[in-house]
Amino acid sequence: MTKIVIIDDHQLFREGVKRILDFEETFEVVAEGDDGTDAVRLYENYRPDIILMDINMPNKSGIEATAELISHYPEAKVIMLSIHDDESFVSTALKTGASGYMLKEMDANAIVQGIKVVDKGGNYLHPKVTKNLVNEFKRLSERENKGNFHQTDIRRPFHLLTKRECEVLQLLTDGQSNRTIGETLFISEKTVKNHVSSILQKMNVNDRTQAVVTAIKNGWVEVR
């Protein structure tokens, strides 16, 4: 059973998330909090597997609360919940120690899958957030090269992945969701999920974000 704590200053949103999670038999919401000041206390009292934490709260933000919690309990797994998809928020959250970053616009299935990824030790980012991080990578590269970003020739990893898997990897880098990838390639969403699972296994990474970062570093995808 995956024990979950929800911390958000909007009660209606907490209740909505709780209803979503209650439908998952392997999830149990053990406690709720309405401010970042509750994070350490609730973690100590309930030792949850996952904390879902709002990023904007009045007395102590999710960023501040996560920093405090991780400083005391490095093993804690925090997933940020936010309306912001700006890369500065995402980068700060990850540097602070968050294991995931979800947008509040996500549907129920995506929330459940994201929690499962983090619970297994991976990191989860909303596809839109992944795209923004790629853009930030490109911006930093341009600055380091004094405004001239010249990506090296793309070397598709055909030694490792099939042609279709390379196409899926590129679309992951573009920040597309499984549904959008399916529509782009004219395949079902289930087939996309199978391709993604195969890519992660072959690349020996835990999640989509690690796959994208690895692909960029190796020049396997276009940063566009």
Disulfide bonds with the S-S distance in Angstrom:
none
